[in-house]
Structure formats: C-alpha cells, structure tokens
C-alpha cells in the first residue's frame, strides 16, 4: 500500500469531552478548545494568530505567577500602553493544582470573550463549558480578587486585564476588526461559475481586487452574499510581540501612513506598455497557471515525496531576488531546487521512497494549506502540529533539548513562544500585504488573458502586458478546438479564434452550498485538467470560496510556517524531531473535499 507522507503530522480528530486525556496538560486541552473555536469562526488568520497569542499569554502568566524565578509577561507589566497591576499572591498549598485552576479560568474567559458573536458561538460555548465541567470547575465564579489566594480569581483577573489591553492594541477589536482607512482601488471581479468569465474591468493589475459571488462560504460554512472585504490590511498598526521600531518602515499611500515590518520592497509591477518588471510579474502568475495543469490524478507522472527527495534547503539556498526564481522552481515538473536528505539525520538510515502520483500530491498540498472550509488557519495549523507531535512516544519534554520539564511547564512555554511568533508573523506579513496591496492569481491571470498574448507583435491578439505563449501550456485557440467552460464542453468557433487557451485544472465541478455540504459531484467526480479559455482560469478551490480575501504578497503561509518551524527547533533543540520523520496519511477517496481523492492511499 502506498502511503502519502510528508514532514507534517496531522490527525483529523474532533474535540469532545470524551477525548480529553489525563496525559495532556490543561494548557494543551485549552489550546484544543481554542482551535475548535477557530474552525467554527470566520476565516481570519491574523485575528486567530492574535487570539492564540493572548490565550497563550494568559496561560503563561498564570503559570509564572506561582514561580519564584519566572517573570510574567503581562502581569505586573504592560502591553502597549496598558498596565496590569499585580500585588502578588499568597503561596498555595499545591502549586500544580493552583496553576491548573488559574489557567483554566483565564483560558475560559479569554476564549469566551474573543468568540462571543462568532458564527460558531453555540458550539464554542458548549465546548468551553463542557471542558470546565470535565476539570471540575464552576465558570459562574467571576471574582477577580486574586489577593484572596483563590487561583480562579487570579485567572479571571489576568483574562480581564488582557481583554482590556486588547481593546487598545491597534487591532480594532471593538469594531470587529473592520478596516478604518483601507479602500480597494479595483471594482470586484464577478466570478460566479460558470456564468462569468474574464476580468475586463480590473483598473489596476498591480492592486488587489475583491471578488463578487452570489454566495460566499467562509471556512466554517457560514454564508455571505456580499463580497468579503480585505482581511486585516491595517494589521501593521497592531502591537507586535518581539518586533520594535527598528523593524518597521513607515510609508505613505492614499493619504495614510502605513507601518511595514521587515519591508521586503515592492513586488514586480506590470506595465501596460511592457517592461522588465512586466516580465517578472508575468512569470510569477504564469507559473501558478501552468502548475494548475498538474492537478490531475489521471496523469501518470509520479514523484518521490519522501524526505529523500524534498526539502533540505538552507536560507542561503533560497533565491535572493526574483531574477533567480526561474532557476529555483521547476516549471515543467513542479517543485523547487531542494535535493532532499540522502539519509535520515536522526537514524543515519535511508528514507523509504514514497512514490505517488503528482496529481494526488499537489491536490493534497493545495487543500491542506488552503484557508478554506474547516481550517484552523495557518497559525492554528502549527499549534495543532505541536499538540500532535507532543503526544507521540518519541517526544522527550527536554526544553531546547537539555532541560527536562513537566508537561504543563513545557506546554505553556511552547505556546507562549509559538503564540508570540505567530502573532509577529501575522503583523509583519499582513503589514506588507496591506501596503503593497498585490493582486491574487485569479485576478491577474484572467486580466492578462483579456489583454492577449505578449510573445510577438507579429502574431494575432498582441498586447505587451498579455500572457506569453508556451506550447502545451498557453496557446492560441484554433477553430474546432475542444474547450471546457466550467459547465459544458464546446467547440471553438470564429468568436474564440486566436483567443488564448490554457491547459489547467478543469474545476470547479459544480455549485455547492454552505450549509448542506458538497454537491454529489464532489463525492464522486474529479475535475481533472483540460484546455480552457485562459480568461476562465480558476484556482483549485470550491466555487463558493475561490480565493482568500487578502493580497497575495507576501505569503502569510510561508511566514507562519517558517516562524513556527524555527520555534519548534529551538524549543526541542532538534530540527528533525521526532525521529527525522513525520507521517500525514490520506485515505483513498476519503480526504479531498473539493473533489474526489486521492486516487490511492
């Protein structure tokens, strides 16, 4: 049996009281509650990174308040301009029990506050109350008089102070995180499939464009009938964890000042008259379009996805500027220049090859990392990965690989550092997204296809800012060509002659709904790949989600992932834990939700 394995460890489990384990710390269980709340909330990676961070602060400070050496982060100190006074607490009879009680009340209050009004509020509140009941605590106890020596009061006080601090940290929590000054420059792209194609009204191909859908479903299956606004473009105004004034650049745009953390500079811009930046712009978006032609399990192309063939890149191996991208990424076969590990760094033994279909592997990657339905969003992914790994028998509980800690101490310290890193990753990457306001592929690919081809002014349908012709990927439509329009197969006629066609994913398969799940086609069919009009290109997503509602530059996923991987390397003292291998198993035809798949286990 073939197993699809990656370096990620991920087990799909739902949270219920029956699954609370005596072997897990209370901090572990409360993070699981937070992750479940995220899955039932709106798709806002920035907001959820902040929520996980604040919950982690609350739990760490509850733990540190009872320690003679550790110093709380917020308690007795300040966050932004808000100070949390602290006069000290009496020594408890049982420190471990006191910590668990304080942590439970603090986490309960924080999560309940942050997810009040959430679409999944009923479910979240039920899980919160059930978890408190499991631990034997009464959530109706609301005293914040921590000087009484009651640990629950300390937890309530810490949560109360963090909630107050959160109202002035720049996130606009009191306004439900809505935007205060950002305005999109492009009119929304009407992308209801299969009724609308093209993108003729994109005013600026260098700026983000909202999407217009008759029905938009967020990650929790919540329906919306208006175009979602840009998520958190002003997140550079939020107080970070470790970043300071030396990390920020202030730039002006549209009459407003924007904080940009770790400013990477402008991405390539397209010019309607053509220029060098236009070539770089076109290359990036064309790569996405061409790689979508690999999302077909009927394609017999296989690849080894074991660590023997993937990964093992250092920072110095990465491209230093966009001119190096074409040599780093493999246009024809997919993937990058990584060479993998000839031997398992932990065992010294060769990795077992994992040969699978490229079309299965690519679709699994796309769905796992999508900010789509049923996701705990990227920052939550990494908390979940840590939780799963720490439950394994190989986990040593050695802080930085040296100091043996009990499970609670290890967890609260890991969540604190992970939470701070995820929050900073959100502040930094979304500060860049907000200012540079870069378009996503569905907008740019369709818009360039509308303009024409840019390969030669001696050929039909020429425009210097159009797509480049590439045999087998992007070609002219000829009379009699068989094309797919997302609904039916048709034969190209004079109207389509010399338009551009693209070999790409043929989906989306059919309409679906937010509430009842997927149309039957999603359980039995595979869209595959085909030739479509290039101006009808779709990303690999559901027709009611299409693309995350925020700019494409820079990658939030990559920022979150690298930060989290570095944190876990530091906390464990081992870049290859546990044992140099993790498994991520996808059962045949029982993992993908956008369509049927994978085709094998």
N, C-alpha and C positions, 0 to 999 in steps of 0.2 A: 504494500500500500504506500502510495506517495503521500508525504506529509508536507504541507506548505508551512515552512518555518522561517521566522525572521528573528532579528535580535530583540523584538518586543515580546513581552509576556503579557497576555491579556486573556482573562477568562470571563465570559459573559455570565454574570450572576446578578440576580435582583436582590435588593436588600429587604429583609424581613426580620422580625424578631427571632424567628427560629434559626436564623443564620448568624446571630450574634455569638461570637465564640469567646469562651473563657480564656483562650490563649491569646486573644488580641487585647491590646491596651484599650482603655476608654478613649484615648485620643484617636486611635485607629477607627473605632466604631463611629465616633462623631464626624470624622472626615468622610466616612462612607455615607453618613446621613447627608452631609453637605453635597457630596457627589450626586446622590439621588435627587436632591432638590434642584441641582443644576440641570439634570436631564429633563425635569418637568418644567423648566423655566424657559425664558426666551433665549435665543442664540446670541449671547453677548460675551465673547471670550474675555474682553477687558474687565467687564463687571464681575465675572466669575473668578478671574485671577485676583481681583481686589477682595472679593468675598472670602476666598480661601486664605488669603493673606491675613485678613482681620480675624478670622476664626483661629488661625494658627498663632497669631499674637496673643489672643485671649487664652489659649491653652498653655502656651509657653509661660506667660506671666503668672498664671495660676500655679504652675509647677515651680517657677523660680521664686515666688513669694515665700515658699516654705523651705528654701535652701539658704544655707549660711554663706555660700560663696557666689552662686549665680546671681546676676543682676537682672531684674525685669527689664523688658524693652520699653514699655509704655508706663507701667505703674510707677508712680513717683517721678515721672519724667514727662516729656511732651511729645506730641505728634503734630507737626506743623506748628500752629500757634495755640494748640490746646494742651493744657497741663492736667494730668490726672494725679491729684494729691494722694499721698499714701503715708499713713502714720504708723504703719507696722501692724502685725497681728500677733496674738498670743501663740505660743508653741502648742501644737496639737498633741494629743496622746499618741495618735497613729498618723504619721506624716503621709504615708501612701494613701490611706483611706481619705484623708483630708484633701489631698491633691485630686483624687478621682472625683470627689464630690464637687469641688470648686470647678474643675474642668468641665464637668457635665453641665452645671448650671450656666457657666459662661458660654459654652458652645451652644447650648439650647437657646439662650437669649439671642445670641448673635445670629444664628441661622433663622430663627423665627422672625426676627426683625427684618433681616435682609430679604426674606422670601414672602413677607406679607404682601398680598396683592399679586403674587405670581400666578400664572395660569394653572400651575400645579399646587396651589396653596393647600387644598384639601388633603391631597396625598402627602405633601411635605409635613403638614401639621400632625397628621396621623402617625407618620414615622417618627417624628420628634417625640410625641407623647408616649408612643409605644416604647421607644428606646429609654426614656426616663423611667417608665414603669419597670422595664427589664432590670434596670440598675437599682430599683427600689427608691427612687427619688420622687418628690412631690413638686411638680412645676408651679403649683399655686403659691409656693413660698417665694415672696418677692422682696424681702428685706435686703437692703444694700449696706447695712451696718456691719462692716467687716471687723470692726473693733470688738464685736461681741465674741469673736472667735469661732463663729459658725462658718464653715467653709462655703456653704451655699451662698451666704451673703457676700463673701469675697468674690465668688464667681459672678453673682448678679452685679456687683459694683464694677468689676472690670468690664463686663459687657456694656453696662450703662455708659461708662466713660468712653469706651471705644465707639459706641454708637454716636455719641455727641461729637467726638473727634471726626468721625466720618462725614458729618454734615458740613465740615469746613475744609475738607482736603482737596477740593477742586473738582470732584467727580460729578457735581450737581446731583447728588443723590435725592435731595428734596424735590428736584424737578424730574425725577425718574430718569436721570442720566440723559436727558434730552440735550440737543445741541443749542448753544447760546448764540453763536455767530456764524457757524459754517453754513454755506449755501452751495448746492451743486450748480455748476455752470451749464451742464447738459440737461436737456429735456429727457424724461425717462424713455427707455427703449421698450416698446411693446413687444413682448416675446412670447405671448401665448401660443403654444404649439397646438396644431400645425398651421395656425391661421395667419401668422405674421412672419415674414422673413425679411432679411436685410436690416440695415441701420442707416437710412438715408438722412436722418435729421440730427446726427451727432455733431454738435457745433465745434467741439474741440476734441481731437483724437488723443490729446495728451492729458485729459482730465477724466475723473471718474464719472460714470453715468449710472443713475438709478435704473432699476428695472420696473416695468409695469406689467403686472399679472392680474388676471381676473381673480385668481385665488393663489395666495402665497401661504405656504405652510412653514412655520419655523420648526426648530429641532424637536419640540415636544408635541408636534402635531396640532399646533394652535393656528387657526385660520385667520388670515388678514386679507382685506380686499383693497388695500391701498399700498402703493409702493413703499417698501421699508426705507427709512432714511439711513444715511451713512452712520454706521455704528462707531461712536466714540472718536470722531476726528479731532476733538479738542483734548484728548487724553494727555497731551503734553502738559496740561495745566494741573494734573493730579500730582500730589506729593508722592515722590518715589520712596523706596526703602534705602538703598545704598548710594544712589546717584546724587550728585550735588551740582553746584553752579559751574564747576569745571567741566562737566559733561554736557552742558546744554548750550545750544546756539539759538539766539533769538532772531527770527527773520520776519519780515512783513509781507503780507499778501492780502489783497482785497480790503485794505484799511484796518487790518488786525495784526497784532503781534502773535507769533507762534513759537512756542518752546519746542525745540527739536533736540532730543537726546542722542548723542553719538551720531551726529549728522553724517550720512554717507555721501552726501551730494546728490545732484539731480540724476534721475534716470534718463536714458536716451529719449529725446523728443522727436516726433515725426514732423517733417516739414512738407507741406503740400507741393513744394517745388523740388523736393528731393535734396538730401544732403547726407553726410556721413552718419549723423545721428539717426536719420531715417533708416539707413541700412541696419544699424544696431537694433532699433525699435522693431523693425520688420522681422529680423532674425529671431528675436525672443518670442514674439507671438506666433510666428510660423512654426517654431519648434513645438509649441503646445498643440497647434492644429494637426501637425504631421504625426505626432506621437499618439493622438487620439485614434489614428488609424491602426493602432496595435491592440485595441481593446476588443479582441475577438477570439473566443476560445476555439473557433473553427480553424484559426491559423495554427499550423503545425509547428511554428517556431517555439523552441524550448530554451530554457536558460537554467543555470545553476544559481539558486538563490540562497545557498548556504553561506556562512561567513568565509568560506574558502574563496569565494568569487566576488563578494560585495563588501564594501567598507575598507577600513584601514587607510584612511586619508588623514593627514595632519593638517593643521591650519596652513602651513606653508605650501601644501599641495593644492590648495584651492585657488581658483582664478583671482588674480589681483585687480583686474579690470575687465570690462565687457569684451574687449578685443580677444581675450583668451577663452571666452565661452565656447566658440565653435570647436576648439581642440579638446575641451574638457568634456563636453557632452557628446554622446554618440547619436547623431541624428537618425541614422538608418536602423539601428538595433535597439535604441533606448538605453538609458543608464548613463553612467559617468565614467571617469578615468580611474576609479578605485580598483585596486588589484586584489582585495581580499587578504585573508591571512593564510599562509601556507600551512600553519599549524595552529591548533588551539593554544592560545597564550597561557592558559591555566594548566592544561594536561600534557602539552607537548605532543599530542596526537593529531593526525589529520582529521579535518572535518568530513563527515559523510556527505557526499553530494546530495543535493535536493533538486532534482531535475523536474521542472514543471513547465506548463505552457505559459508563455509570456502574457497571453491574453487573460489568463486567470490571475496571475500575479499582479499585473497592472491594475486590474479592476479591484482587487482586494486592497491594494495600497490606496487607490482613489477613495474607496468607501470608508476605510478605517480612519483616514485623516480628514475626511470631509467634515465641515461644520454643519452637518446636515441632521436629519432626524435621529433622535435617540442618542445624542452625543453628550458627553460631559465637557465638551470643548477642549481644545489643546492643553490648557493648564491643568484641567481635570484629568486628562489622559495620564499625565505624568504622576499625579498623586495616586491614581489607580494602579499604574505600573509599579510604583514603590510599594503600595499596600500588598499587591500580589506577590512580589518578589520577597518581601519581608516575612511572608507566611511560609516560604519554602524551607525545607530541611537544611539547605546549604547556607542559609543566612546566619552570620556569626554574631551579630549585635556588637561588633567591635567598632567604636567610633573612630573614624579615619583609619580603620584597620588596626588600631592599637588598644584603645581603652574599652574594656568590657562594661557595657551599660545595661541596666534593666530595660525591659521593653518600653515602658512608659517614657523614661527619660530619652531613650533613643528616638522614639516616635516624635515627641514634642520638639526636640531639637531638629530633626529632619524636616518636619512640617514647617517649622519656623524658617529655616534656611531655604527650603523649596518654595514656600509661600512668598518670601521676600524676592527671590529670583524670578518667580513667575509674574509677580506684580511689576517689578522693574522691566521685565521683558515686554509686558503689555504697554507700560508707559513709554518705553523707548520706541518700540516698533510702531505703535499707533500714533506717536507724535510725528513720525516720518510719514506714515500713511496720510495723516490729516493734512500736513503742509503740502506734500508733493502731489497728493490727490490723483494718483495714477490710475488709468483705466484697467479693467479686467479683460481677460481674453475674449469673452463673448461679445463685448462691445467693439474692441479693436479689430478682431478678425472679420466680423461682419462689415464694419465700416470700410476697411481696406478692400474687401471683396467688392463692395459697391463702387469703389473708385475704378477698379480694373486691375490690369497687370502692369508691373513696373520693369519687366525684363528688357523690353526693347520697344523703342518708339516706331519701329518699322512694322510691328505686329499690331493686330487689332486690339481695341479696348485698352489703349495705353493710358497710364497715369503714373507719374513718378512716385506717388505715395501709395500705389496699389500693392497687391501681393506679388511675389516673384514666382514665375513658372518653374516647376520642378517635376519632371516626368515621374509618374507613379504616385505623386502627391497632390500637386496643383497643376491643372491643365485647362485648356480651352474646352468648352462644351461644343461638341460636333452634332450635326443633325443626325437623329436616330440614336443618340446616346440614351442608355437606360439610367435614369436617376431616381432618387428617393426623396420625397419632400417631407418626411416625417409622418406621413399619413398613408400615402399611396406611392406605388411605382409608376413612373410616367416616362414617355418617350420624348426626348428633346425635340422641339420644333424651331421654326425661324425666330421666335421670341427669345429663345435661350441661346441661340447661336453666338459663339465667341464670348459668352459669359464665362466665369471661372467655376470650375468644379473642384471639389476637394474630397480626397479619399479619407474618410473619418468614421467615427462612431455613428451608427445609424439611428440612435435613440433621440429623444425619449420614446419609449414604447407606446404609451397610452396615457390618457388622463388618469389621475388618481385623486383621492380626497384626503383631507387631513384627518378626519375622524375615523372612517371605516378602514383605514389602512391602504393597501395597494389594490389596484385593479387586478383581475385574474391574470392578465398578461404578465404581470410582474412575477408571478409564481411559476409560470410555465414557459416563458419565452426568453430569448436572448436577442438583443437588437443586432449584434454583430457589427461589421463595418461595411461601408459601401461608398459609392460616389454620390455626393450631394452637391447642390449648388453651394458654393463657398459662403455666400451670404446667408445661408441657412444653417451655419455651423452651430452645434450645441456642445457644451461641456458634458462630461459624464456625470449626470445628476438627474434628480427627479424633475418632472416638468413643473412642479409647484414650488421648487426651491431654486434651481438653476445655478445661482452663484451667490456667495456670501455678500452681504450688504456693506462692504467697505473696500477701500482701494487695494490694489494688488501689490504696491511697492511700499515697504519691503515685505517679505514673507513673515507673517506672525508665527506660522507653524515652525519654521526653521529657527526663529529666535527663541521661542518657548523650548523647543526640543534640545537645542544645543545648551541652553542655560540649565535645563533640568538634568541633562546627562552629565554636565560638569559638576553639578551639585551632588549627584549620587556617587560620582567618582571620588569627590572629596569626603563625603560622609562615610563611605565604606572603605576608603583608601585603596580602591581597586577598580580600574577601568573596565574590567572584564567579569565582574561578578554577575550572576553566580555560576561559577564553573566554566566561564567562557562560552556559554550557550543559553539561549532562551528559546522557547517554543511558542508559536502562535498558530494554532490549528484551526483550519476552516473546513468543516464537513462538506462533502459533495452536495451541491444544490441546496445548502442549508446555511449559507452565510450572507451572500449578497442580498440586498433589498431593492436596488434599482432595477435589477433583472435577475434571472436565474443564474446560479453559480455558487462556487466554482464548479467546473466540469468534472473534477476529481477531488478526492480528499486532500 
